[in-house]
Amino acid sequence: MLVLHVLQGPDAGKRFALPIDEPQLIGRSTEAIAITDKSVSRRHAELTPDGGAWFLRDLESSNGTFVNGRPVLERVELAAGDRIRCGDTLFVLAEDAALPHDALPAHAVSTPAAAAVEARLPANAPAVADPRFRLLQDLASLTDDANDRPRLLARALELVREEFGADRAAFVLPVAGAANVQAIDSTPGVAPPPIPFTAVEEATRDAIGLLTVVTSADAPEPSSALCVAVRTPERTLGALWVDRAMTRGAFDERHLRLLQAVGVHLGLLLRHGELVGAAIARERLAAMGETVATLSHSIKNILQALRGGADAVELALSRGDVAMANEGWTILARNLDRIHSLTRNMLAYAKERSLDLVSCAPNELVREIALLMTPAAHRKKARLDLDLDEGLPAIRMDPDAIHQAVINLVANAIECVPERSGHVVLATRWVVESGQCEISVRDNGPGIAETLKPKLFEPFASTKGQRGTGLGLAVSKKLVEQHGGTIDVTSTGTEGTTIAIRLPDRGPPDDADGTRGPQPIREADLGIEFGAPE
């Protein structure tokens, strides 16, 4: 009696008996063998007994049916040991003489069994004992390079040439009547004959392996050569060519079989690289779409506000109403600040740039920021105060980057505080314990809910609704971390929020090598060159 054992997939471990003279349906429908794999169609494939043999045919399934790696295009006769793949589920067909025909129901499930371990291999043990086949294990280790096709081919061909002791290993395609070499690894100083087009064409067309002898007027001696198809279960990707001079020994059928296995492995690696690349491209497009949608929404809101402010100013001018013009201009100015801030943050978030470190007095930087942000606070009818540690030393930092990081924090604080009673404090201090400069922004706004804190520094995660883009804090975090610093949030509910930036001193002063200023005169050199005595 034959039994289908599930080796891979959601139902791994199950087995299904094939009762004599009873056709079986593989799929997820109620009348089929009970498979839960969602990549399997409801009516995926059919197993039919006929004259003592079992036959398999695909029922136009979505993901296809494969036997021993080959697609099932018409009815195929099965034998014990055949591997059947449907979707993500892999079956093996096996004899089960130990089970009487009437003792096992059609859809039986195996029960757990105990195992007596006779030997254990360490994780780095060769997959097979024959050293030649370790090449397959080495190829499998190239999975991380699968998304870099040139690097993958270069490394794979190097492994193949070394293992086969070949003069040349190449990945080729038959193009326009010639063997088009896509990648090659050759022994330096050796000039093998040209790769014959006919052999490459036959190997790729029929998905076969060839053992041949190549002679050419351009080569001093004939070469022993191997050519096999590089393929996946779905298609042939190219051919793998290996050759060496006959004086170094001819290849035989054992070499050809090994190279065929290499062709299958290399094909799967190349296909894996294609799938990974496609997945990365899809993720990038999805992320780009999400970013564009979010930014477009924010820009639309800002433009609507600008339009409203401009209309108010236009109406006020037509009426000669200065008070109304002032109100319209306030709207315009506020939204001009928003679009300017959004543009700067978009550039900072999207573009990587190195830091331009100079010695800078943090207090001077903070005073400049307070001066710039005071009009925004006045428009909100809020106070912006300074609380500076006058003993704060100068530190090395990129002033433009930290300027933008702190401006974002102050702008957020001004947005959050209540009108008329809003209060924002921009403070500095020297943290003696860690030897760091701290720049903090405190406000008396409504605070930040605990549930929002984990996502606070993620891009496009805004707590300000339509008034925010969610880029400000993400950009500040990025710029601060580029300095090796940290940014922390303390929210105390109705008592407001404090966000503190801590920056380490980034090393020696600007002129550590003494190249910019005048050099002191050394003790034994007064800097005067005397001529020869007359």
N, C-alpha and C positions, 0 to 999 in steps of 0.2 A: 504494500500500500504506500502511495506517495503522500508526503506531507509538505505543506508550505511553511517554512520557518521564517519569521520576521526578524531580520538582523539589524535593520536601522529604521528609524522613524518613530512617531509617537506610540506605535504599538509594539515596539521592540520587545522580544521575549515571547510573544504569542506564537502559536502554531495552529495551522488549520489542515485537517485531514481532507483528502480528495477522495470521496467515496467512488467506487467503481461505477461507471455508467451513469454518473450524475454530473452534468455540466455545472461549472461554478462561475459566478460573476464576481469580479474584483471591483469594488467601488464603495460608495457611501450610501447607496440606496438600501431600503429595508430588506430587499431580497438578496443582497450581495453579501459576500464575506465581510464581517464586521470590521471595517477599517475606519479609523477616526481622523486620518491624515487629511487636512483640508486642501492639500495640493493634489489629492486624488479626486477625479471626477466621480459623479454619482454612478455612472455606468462607464467604468474606465477600460476594462479588458475582460475577455471571456476565456475560460479554460474549458476545453471540450475533449472528452475521451472518444477515441475512434480506433477500433481494431487493436486494442491493448496498449495504445500510445496516447499521450496527452498532447493537445495542440493549443496554442495561444494566439489570439488575435486582438488587436487594439480596436476599441469602439469609438474611434475619432475623439479620443480624450484631449483635454486642454494641454496637458504637459507631456503627452506621449508615453509609450511603453517601450522599454528596452530589455533585451535579453543578452546577457554577457557583454553589455556596453554598446550593442548595436540596436538601432531603432527597429521596431517591428512594423513593417510596411504591409505585410500580408500574413496569412496564417503560417505559424512557425511550429515545428515539432520540438517538443521539450524532452530533456533527458535528466536523470538524477544528477545533481550538482550544478545545474544551470542557475544563474542569478537573474532575477527578474526585478526591474526597477519600475515603479509607478509613482510619479511625483517624488516625494522625499522618502518613500518607503522602499526598502530593499528586501526582497524575499530570496530564499534559496530553496530549491526543490530537492527533497531527499527521500530515500527509502526509509520506511519505519516499520521494519519487520517485527519489531517487538510489540507492536500494537495490533491486537486482533481487529478485523474489520468491523465487528459488531460491538466492540467495546468503546469506541471513540466516536462521539457525535461529530457531525459535519463541521461545527465551528468550535472546536475544543480549545481551551487555553491552558498552557503549561503552568505548573505550579513551581514555586521556588525549590531549588535543590541545593544540597550541601556540596562543597568542593574541598578536596584534599589537595593542598598545594605541594607539589613535588619540587619545584624550582622557582627562583625569583631572579629577574634580571634588573640591574640598575637602569635608571632613566637614560643614561648615555651609552648603553650597550648597543652594538650594531644591530640593525633590524634583521639581518640574515648572516649566516656564518660565512658564506662564500664572499671573499673580499671584493670580487668584481661587482657584486650587486650592492655594495655599499655606495656606489655611485648614485643609485636611486634614492638612498637616504640623504646623501649630500644635496641632490636636486630638491628634495622636499624641504630642505632648510632654506631654500631661496624664496619661500613664500612671501617674506617681508619685502622682497624686491619686485614682486609681481606687478606692481603699479608703475614701475619704471622699466618699460620694455627694453630699451637699449642696455641698461645695466644688467637686467635679467639674462638677456641673450649672451652678453659678453661673459658673464660669470659661468653660465651653463656650458657654453662652448669651451671655455678653459678647462672645466672639469672633465668634459667628454674627451678632449684632445689628450689630456694627461692620462686618463684612465685607459684609453685605447692605444696609447703610445703612437699617436698619429702625427703626420706632418701638418695636417690641416683639419679643422672642423668648421663647418659653415652652416648657416641657416639660409636657405635659398628658395626662390619662387620662380616658376616658369613664366616668363613675361616676354611677349613679342618674339618668340622663337629663340630665346636665350635664357640661360640660367642666371637670374638676377640675384646677386649676393646681397642679402640684407644685413648680415653680420658674419664676422669671420675671426678665427683665432688660429694663427699659423706659427710654426717653428721659425725663428729668425734665421735668415740665410738660406732657406729652402724654397725652391720655386716649383711647386707642384703643377701638373698640367691643368688646362682649363676644365671647368666642370661641365660635362656633357649635358646639353639640354634634354635629349631624349630620355635619359635616365631619370632626371628630375621630373619631367612631365609624366612619365609612366608611374612613378612612385606617388605623386600627388593625385593623379587622375584615378588610380585604382586603389589608393590607400594601402600600398604594399611595401615590402622591403626588398631591396636588391643587393646582391653581392656581385661585384663586377671587377674587371681589369680594364684600366684606362691607359691608352697609348696616345701619344701626341708628338708631332714633329717639334713642338716647342719644349718638350721634356726629354732629358737624356735617357730615361729609363721608364718602363711601365710602372703604374701604381695599382695597388690593391685598394678597392674603394667599397664603401657601404653607403646606401641611400635609403632612407625610410621616411614615411609620411609622418609629419607632426600633426596630430589630429585630436579632436574632441569627439564625443559621441555624436555631435550634431554636424560637424564639418571638418574639412582638412584646411589647416592654416598655412602649410608650407612643407618643406622637406629638410631633413637633417642629413648633411653630407660629411663623410669622414674618409680620408685617404692617407696612404703612406707608401713610400717607395717599396717595390717588391723585394729589394735587397735587405729590407728590414723585417721581412716576414709578411706573408699573405694573411689576410683575415679569413675566417671560416664562418660556418653557420652559427656557431655559438656566439660569435661577436655580433652577427646580424640580429639574433634573437634579443640580445641585451640592448642593442641600439633601438630595436622596435619598442621595447619597454621604456627606454629613455624618451622616444618620440611621443609616447602616450603621456608620460609625466610632464614633458615640456609643453605639450598641447594644453594640458589642464592648467599649468601655471600661467600660460599666456591668456587662456580664457578667464582664469581668476583675475588676472590683471585688468582685462577688459571690463569685467563686472564691477570690480572695485572702482575703476575710473568712472564708469557710468554712474555708480552710486554717489561718488563724490561730486560729480557734475550736477546730479539731481539735487543733492543737499545744498550746493552752492546756489543753484537757481532758486530753490525754495527760500533760502536765507535772503537772497537778493530781493526776491519778490516781497517777502515780509518787511524788509528794510525800506524798500521803495514805498510800499503801502503806508507804513507808519510815518515816514518823513513827509510823504505827500499830504497826509491828513493834517500833520502839524503845520506845514507851510500854508495849506488852504485856510486853516484857522487864523494864522497870522495875517494873511492877505485880506481876509474878510474884515479883521479888525482895522487894518490900515485903510481899507476902503471906507469903513465907517468913520474913522477919524478924519480922513480927507473930505468926506461929504460934510461933516460938521464944520470944518474950517471953511469950506467953500460957502456954506449957508451963512456962517457968521460974517464972512467978508462982504457978502451981498447985502447984509443987514447993517453992517457997521457995528456989530456986537462983539466987542473985544473979549468980554467974559466967556462967551460961547466959543470964540476962536481959541482961547487959552485951554478950554476943556478939550476941544478937538485935537489941539496940538499935543496935549498930554497923552492922548490915546495913540497918536502917531509916534511920538517919541518912545513910548513904552514898547510898542511893537517893532519899531526899528531896532531897539536893543535886543528884542527876542530873536529877530531874524539874523542879526549880527552874531549873537551868541550861538545860535543853531549852526550857522555856517562854520564858525571857528571850531565848534565841537565835532562836526562831521569830518572836517579835515584832520583834526587831532586823533579821532578814533580810527579813521580808515588808513591813515598814512603813518608808517613807522619812520621815526627819525631819531638820530643819535642826539644825546644831550650835549649842550654847549655849556660846560661847567665853568663858572667864574666865581670869584669871591664876592659875596653879596651880603649886605646888611638886611636881614629879614624885616626889621622895623621900618626901614625906608620903603621896602616893597609894599608892606601892609598900609603905610600912610598913603601911598599912591593909589592903591586899590580903594581905600576909603574915600579919597577925593573923587575917583571916577564913579563910585556907586552912590554917593550922596544924593545926586539928582533923582535916582530911581527911588531912594528911600523917601525923599520929599514928596514925590508923586503919590506914594502910598501914605503920606502923612505919618511916617514912622521915623524913629530915631536910629541913627547909626553912630555908635560910640566906639572909641579905641581904649584898650587896656593893655599897654605895652610894657614889657620887661626891658627897662632902659639899659640894663647890664648885659643884654643879649649880644653875643659875639657874632662877627661875620662868619658865614659858612660857605662852602663851595656848593653851588647849585646852578641849575639852568633857570634864570629869573623869568624868562618868557613862559616856560612850562609851569612853574609854580604860580606865576601871576594868573594864568588861565585856570589852574586848579582851584585857587582860592576865590577868584571871581565867580566861578560856578557855585561855590558854597554860599557866598554872600547873596548872589542873585536868588538862589533857592530860599534862603532865609527870609529875604525881603518879600518874596512871593507868599510865604506861608504865614507871616505875622498878620494880626488884625489891623485894619485901617484905624488911623488916629492914635491907637494905643500900642502900636507895634514897636518893639525894641530889639535891635540887633547889636551884638557886641563882638568886635573883632579883636582878638587878644593874642599875645605872644608870651612865651616863657621858655626858660632853659631847663630841661629835665636833667638834673644832676646825675641821677642814678644810671641813666642810659647814655648820657652825653649827646642828647638830641635837642634840636630846636622844635618847639611845638607851636603851631599856628592853629587857633581854634575859632570857630564861629558859633555863637550862642544866640538863640532867639526865644521869644516868648509865645511862639505859635502853639498849635494844638497838639504837637508831638507826633510821633510815628507809632502806629499800631505794631505790636509784637509780631503779628502774622506777616507784616510787610518787610520787616528788617532783613530776612534772608535774601530777598530779591532786590534790595535797595540799590546795589551797585551793578545790577545787570543792565545791559543796554536796552532801551525802550521800556523799562519798567518805571513808570512815573506814578507818583502819588498825587499829582496835581490835575488829573483829569485832562481835559482838552487844552489846558494852559501849559502843559509840559510835554517834552519829547522823550524824556527818560535817558538822554545822552549825557547830561551834565555830570552826574555823580560817577557814571562809568568812565568818562574821560578823566575826571579828577583822580580816580583810583589808579587808572593806567599811568598817568604822569607821575604820581607820587611813588608808585611801586617801581617805576623806572629809576628813581633816585635811591632805591633800596629802603624807602620809608614805608610807613603804615598810615592808614586812615580808619578811624573808629567813630562809631555813632553811639551817643548816649541820649536816650529819649526818656523823659520823665512825665509822660502824659500831658496834663494841662499846664505843666511848668515849662514846657518847651523842649527844644532839642539842642544838643551840642555835638558838633562834628569837629574832630581834632585830627590834624595832620602832624605827624612826627617825622622829621627829616634828620638823617645822620650827616655829620660833616664828611664830605666826600673826599677826604685825603689832604695832601699837601697844598699850600697856597699856589696861586697861578704861576709865579716865577721861581719855582723850586730850583731850577738849574741856573738861575741868575742870568738869564739871557736878555732881559728887557731893560734893565737898569745899568748904570755905570758900575764897573767892577772896582772893588777896593784895591789899592796898590799893595802888592805883597811886600812882606817885610824886607826881602832882599832885592826888591826890584822897584825903583822909583819911577819906572815908566819912561826913563830918558835913555836914548841911545847915543852914546858918545862916538864921535868919529876917531880916526887914527890920529895920534899926536903929530903936529907939524914938525 
